[in-house]
Amino acid sequence: MHIDSFFATSNSSVSDADYIIFGIPYDATQSFRPGSRFAPTAIREASWNLESYSLYFDYNLDFARIADGGNINCDGGFEEVSERVSKFMEDIVGIPVVLGGEHSVSYMVARNLEDFTYLVFDAHFDLREGFDSNPYNHACTSRRILEVADEVIIAGVRSGTKEEREFAENSGIEVYYSWDLLEYGFDDLLDSLESKDRIYLSVDLDAFDPAFAPGVSTPEPFGLHPYDLVKVLDEIADRVVAFDVVEVVPDLNKVTQTLAAKFVNEFIAANASLNF
C-alpha cells in the first residue's frame, strides 16, 4: 500500500460516502512559487500521521463515511480540466472535499453549486479581472466566483492592490483584514455568517502566517493562526456544502501539507459530529 495514494480516513465508496475527497492537481498559473500540483499526494501522505479521532470535536472519523475519489486529470487547459471536475461532481451526492492545486480550482468547483455564500480564508483579495492576460489566473479566483455565488466573504486579507480594495468596497464584498481579526477576534465575521444557509468554505493556506504554513505559493507575513479556522468550523460546519484546501506547495518538513490534512479531518469531524 502506498500511503500517498488515498486519504487515511477513507473508508467508503464514492457512491456511498457523505464526504468525497478528491484532488485537482492544477497549478498552471501560479505566479511566484509553483508546485501545488504535488499537494494532493503530499496531503494524502501527511494524513497518515494524524489520528482519526478529533479531540476538539470529540468525534472518531471511523464513524463517518468518507471516500477518496482520486485526482482529476489535469492535462490540457483550464476549461478542459473544469469540465472534468463538473463531470465528476455530477456523480457524487456527498460533500465535496477538495485538495488543490492552485486557488483557481475553487472556481472549477463553485460553478457547479447553486445558492451559496463563498467564504474564503486568504491573504489576498484575488479580485483582479485578469492577470497575465488570463481571467482564470489564481489571482482572479474570488472575482470569478463572485459571478456565480450569492455573495463573497474574504477573511485574512493583508495583500492586494488599491483597485482590488476599491472593487471589494463597491461590490458589497465583506472583507475582514488579518490585523482586525488578530486584534478584535472573529465575532463580527461569525455574526455575519449566522444568516448564511449554504457556505462554500475555501481555505488558501497562505491565509495563515508563514510560521505555520511555510509551503505556499505566495507567502505573506502577519497572518492568522490555524486555530482561528477551527473556531470558525465549530460555528458553521453544519452549513458548509463544499470545502477545499488550496495553494499548498509541499515543504520538505511536511509542515504545510500536514496542516492541510488536519483541516480536512477537523472539517469532517465538525460536520459529522453534529449528526452523531
Salt bridges, closest charged atoms under 4 A:
ASP18 OD1 - ARG65 NH2 3.13
ASP27 OD2 - ARG37 NH1 2.91
GLU45 OE1 - LYS254 NZ 3.27
ASP68 OD2 - ARG44 NE 2.71
GLU79 OE2 - ARG111 NH1 3.20
GLU83 OE2 - ARG111 NH2 3.09
GLU90 OE1 - LYS87 NZ 3.87
ASP122 OD2 - HIS103 ND1 3.19
ASP122 OD1 - HIS124 ND1 3.52
ASP126 OD2 - HIS103 ND1 3.38
GLU129 OE1 - ARG143 NH2 3.15
GLU129 OE1 - ARG144 NH2 3.09
GLU147 OE2 - ARG144 NH2 2.82
GLU151 OE2 - LYS196 NZ 2.99
GLU166 OE2 - LYS162 NZ 3.47
ASP204 OD2 - HIS103 ND1 3.24
ASP206 OD2 - HIS124 ND1 3.23
GLU220 OE1 - HIS124 NE2 3.96
ASP228 OD1 - LYS231 NZ 3.59
ASP238 OD1 - ARG239 NE 3.66
GLU247 OE2 - HIS138 ND1 3.02
GLU266 OE2 - LYS262 NZ 3.47
